[in-house]
Amino acid sequence: MRCGFLRRPCYGALVPIRHWFRFVAVVVFSGTTLLTVRSLRAQPAALCDPALSATRRALISAGQAVVSVPVAHLYERADPQGPLADQALFGERLRIVPQPDSCHGPADALLLVQTAASYQGYVPIDALAVGPGPQSTVSLVPGGAPVRLRVTSRLANLFRSPDVTVANPRWVLPLQSELALIEVVSARWLKVLLPDASLAYIQRGDVEPIPSEQPTIACVLAAAQRYEGTPYLWGGRSTLGVDCSGLVSSAFAACGVIPPRNAAPQMAWSSAVPVAEQAALRPGDLVFFASAEAPAGSPPKVAHVGIFVGNGRFLHATTSDRPVVHESALSEPEWQRRYLGARRYKTF
């Protein structure tokens, strides 16, 4: 929780009233009675209860985890009030970085994890599960290879039964959430296994098998355009909020390849080659920009990235103009002033 535009932690809102107490001291000095009031905070209830400690040990012992909430925040440090580093989506596999399995306080309610893009951050333990193994999946085609599914709608309802009228959805999952298929119930409904080993149902029109082939320009553009209108969120990587490099990494990941997570490493990505001139840009190329606030005369640093879509326009997650994913004209003076170059994926 943040207090207004100052972005300072609202400490009082984080601790239940029962954990605060006051005492009043009456002091008599030279015939004058002084009333002093001090507010002291008692220690919050211990976070390291047996269940939390056991879950922490199990996850660290397994060395891997599956995200069990729609969107898990990865924080830069073991503090849920700190800055967001990245996000991981429902069903995403994470590597648990080796760390002590003992639990001593609030910071130990988070685990240091690493994403498929080798990006690290701290995730709340209650957002993770050891998860079912790949043997849980079945095939959409009788006799075919086992498949995993991913959400292809901007948001998809995950139901408790194969009926939209019986109960509210169990979860609303963002684009690219992953699910393990265990049964084709009907032409409309699929039964899936969740990370906590429970069952749920999703409509076939909301998902597709995760592709394994090399990405295509059409795939990357279509994946990126599904984020259009998504609000800008620093560190975001979902259709609930995304940043510029999160948009790029998500679009390519949807098409079977994992690029670096941040803009500067994306410009240095070994799987991409430089594009010499703006006139040579093609759809699917990545375009890079310096910071708008860079001091005059300072060496340019990569601070922003977008995906060229053709006709002189690029798609990006930005706080400029409208703080949502939208297209901009590369010819605009501001973008020309900040332009640093472009890169093209090796097979495009």
Buried (B, 14 or more C-beta within 10 A) or exposed (E): EEEEEEEEBEEEEEBEEEEEEEEEEEEEEEEEEEEEEEEEEEEEEEBBEEEBBEBBEBBBEBEBBBBBBBBBBBBBBBEBBBEBBBBBBBBBBBBBBEEEBEBEEBEBBBBBBBBBBEBBBBBBBBBBBBBBEEEBBBEBEEEEEBBBBBBBBBBBBBBBBBEEEEEEBBBBBBBBBBBBBBEBEEEEBBBBBBBEEEEBBBBBEBBEBBEEEEBBBEBBBBBBBBBBEBBBBBBBBBBBBBBBBBBBBBBBBBBBBEBBBBBEBBBEBEBBEEBEEBEEBEBBBBBBBBEBEEEEEEEBEBBBBBBBBEEEBBBBBBEBEEEBBBBBEBEEEEBEEBBBBBBBBEEB
